[in-house]
Amino acid sequence: MAAMKTGRWRRLWLNVHLWIGVGLLLALAPLGLSGSALVWDGPLDRMLHPARVVAAADRAALGPTAYLATAQTAFGDRARANQLRWPARPGEPVVVSGRLSGAAGGGGPPRTLNAWVDPATGRVLDIGDPRASLIGTLHRLHGNLLLPGNGRAVVGWLGWAMAASCLTGLWLWWPRGNWLAGLGWRRGPHAWSDLHHMAGFWICIPLFVLSITGVYIAFPKASHALVGAPPPAASGGAGEARAVGEGRPAGPARMTADAALAAAL
């Protein structure tokens, strides 16, 4: 009787495991490929946009205010410069981002325009919409499958499904008796079955961790509440623009970018 119950449970979990695998194939393939490409997003971006590459010997010779002013001149009326990213390593430019005028976020991050600036001379090397580039498309594909609105939530639920696939696969892999027997090659009648058992076991834990961390990123508010962390800052939208310039009590004049950098240092 116990053996019959175990067999029924095994058949149930096997069906769940198989159907999750079939259902996730088309969705997880672009997520996996885009995530793999984004591991090398820096070298890939430099290869696609050689005009943005600067000499490794070039160092930041100007202050943040100068870079912001140069970028704003290049933006014109198209965008308002509101963010500056310092080079992380030699050979990288200063990147100034500006919010596009009249561009709504549509529930997601606000639309921006980037200016890549030579750190040694302050010359604007290139201007472009980061979301329209190949790297930007890969980021959006990996983050929300290019689905507007609830795309990030869809990716989060796919992460839960992958976590369930890992747990059911581990349960199905676990041998009855000595668990070391599960590490043997011969577990099924076909080589593909043996390969699935062997490869599935060794990637189960890292794949489970990958899935859970993806869920954490996809549902930041719930994840922060679960671990007792402060809620994440709201994404930049119309409310954030008002908080910066409107509806705040009168106070001392705002810092310049140079003064803010000096205070931070």
N, C-alpha and C positions, 0 to 999 in steps of 0.2 A: 504493500500500500504506500509506504514511504517512497519507494522507488518510482511509483506511478506519479505521485505528487511532484517529485523532483523533476521527472521527465516533462510534466506539463509546464512547470515553471520555466524549465530550460527552453522549451519550444516557444513559450510566450516571449521571453527575453530575446531569443534568437530572431523572432519576427520583428520585435521592436528595433533591434539592432540593425537588421537588414533594411527595413523601411526607412529608418532615419538615414542610413547611408545612401539609399537611392534618392531620397528627397533632398539631401544636402549636397549632392554631387554638383549640380549646376550652380548653386549659390556659393559654395565654398571654393570652387575652382578659381573664380575671379578674385576672391578675397585672398587666397593663398598666393596666387601669382602676383597680385598687386603688392601684397605685403613683402614678398621676396624682393621685388624690384625696389621698394622703398628702403630696404636695408642699405642700398647703394644710391640713395637719392642725390647726395652731393656730387659724386663723380659722374652720375648720369646727367645731372643738370649742367655741369661744366662741359660735358661732351656735346650736349645739344645746343648750348649757348656759349660758344667760346668768347664772344664779345664781353661777357661779364667776368672773365678771368683776369686777374691782375698778377703782377710779378710777385713772387714769394718774398722778395726783399722789401716790398712796399709796406709801410706801416702807417697807421692813422696819424696824419700830421696836422689835422684841423680839429676844431671843437665840434660838438654835436650841433650847435646852432648854425654853423656854416654849412654842414651837410644838409640839414633840414631846409635851409634857405635855398640851396642849390636845387634840391629836389622839388621844392614848391614852385620854383621858377619853371622847371621842366613840366610839372603837372599843369600849370596854368589854372584855368577854371574847371578842369576836369575832376580834380580831387583836392582834398585838404590834408596835408601831411600831418600825421598824428602818432607815428611810431618809428623808432630808429633801432636797428639791430647792428651792433658792433661786430666786426669780423671775429670769428671764433678761432681762426688759425691763419697763418700766412697764406696768401693766394686767394683770400676771399674778399669781396668788396663790402662796403657799408651798404646796408639795405634800408631804404626809407619807404614806409608804407603810408598811403593816404587813402582816406575813405572817399569813394566815388560820390560826386555830387548827385543828389537825388536818387541814389541807388538803394533800394530797400533790401533788407536781409532776407525777406520771405520766410521768416521763422528760423533761419540759420544765421551763420556769421555774416556780417556786413560785407558788401562787395568792396574790394580794394584795388588800388593801383600801386605797383611797386616801382621804385627807381633804384637801380644798382649804381653806386657811386664809387669812383676810384678813391681809396683812402689817402693816397699820397697827394693827389692834385685836386680832389673835389670835383672832378669832371664826371658828368652823368654818362655812364657807359651804355645803359639800356633802360627802357621803360616797358612795362607790360603788366597784364592782368595775370596774377599767379594762378588763379583758378582755371584759366584758359590754356595753360601750358600742359605738357604731358605729365610732369610731376604733380601739378595741381589736380589733374584728372585722376591720376593714380591715388592720390590722397582721398579724393571724394569717392572713388570706387571702393576703396578699402574702408572708408568710414561710414558710408551710407548706400553703397551699391548704386550710386547716381540716382537714387530715388528721392524726390522732393518730400518735404514734410516729415514723415515718420520713418525715413530710411535708416537712421541710426538705431531706432528701436527694433527694426527688422533685423539688423545685424546683431543686436543684443540677444534677441530670441534665438537666432541661429547659433549663437555662442552657447546658450543653455542646451539646445538640441545636441551640439557637439559634445558637451560635457556629459549628457546622458548616454551618448554613443560610447564614450570612453568607459563609463562605469559599467554599462551592460556588456561591452566587449571584454572588460577585465573579468567580469563574473563568468562569462562564457569560456574564457581562456583558462580559468583556474581549474587545474586537474583535481579529480577526486582521489584523495590519498596524498602521496608525496608531491608537493608543489614543484619540486625541482624537476619532476618528470615533464612539466610543461615547457621547460627550456629545450627539450629534445626536438629534433627536426620533424620526425614522423608523428604528426597529429591528425592527419586526414588522408583520404584516399588519393588526393591529387597534389601536385607540387604547388599549385596556386593557393590551395587551402593551407598548406604548410607555411608558405611564404606569408600569408595573411596572419596566421597565428603568431609567427615569430616577429614580424615587423610591427604588428599591432601591439604586442606586449612592450617592446622597447620604446615606442613613441607614445604610449598611453599617458604617462605622467606629464611629459612636456606638453602634449596636446591638450590635456585637461587644464594645466596651468594657463596655457595660451587662451583657451576658451573662457575661463573664469576672469582673467584680466581683461579680455575683450568685453565681457558683460559689465565689468566694473566701469569701463570707460563709456560704454553705451548708455548706462543709466547712472550718471554721476550723482544726482540728488539722492536716489535710493541707496546707492553704495556708500555715500558719505554718512547718511543717517544710520546705516547698518553698523559701521565701524565707529560711530560717535565723533566723526570729524566735522568741522564747520562746512556748511553748504558751499558749493563752488560759486564763484562770481558769475553773475549773469553775463551772457554773451552780449557783445556790443550791438546795440540796436538804437532805436529812437530814444528809449528811456535813458540809455547811457549818455547820449549826446546832450540831453537836457540836464543830466546830473553834472556834467562838466561845465556847462556854460550858463544854465538858466536855473532859477528857482533855488539858488544857494545863497546863504547869508553873505552880506558884504564883508570882506576881510582884506588882508594884505594882498598886494599884487602877486600874481603867480610867478613862480620861478622861471628863469630861462632854462633851456636844456643844459647849457654849460654849468649853471649853478646847481641843477639837480644832480648832474654827474659828479660834481665836486663834493656835494653833500654825501652822496652814496659812497664815494671812495674814502 
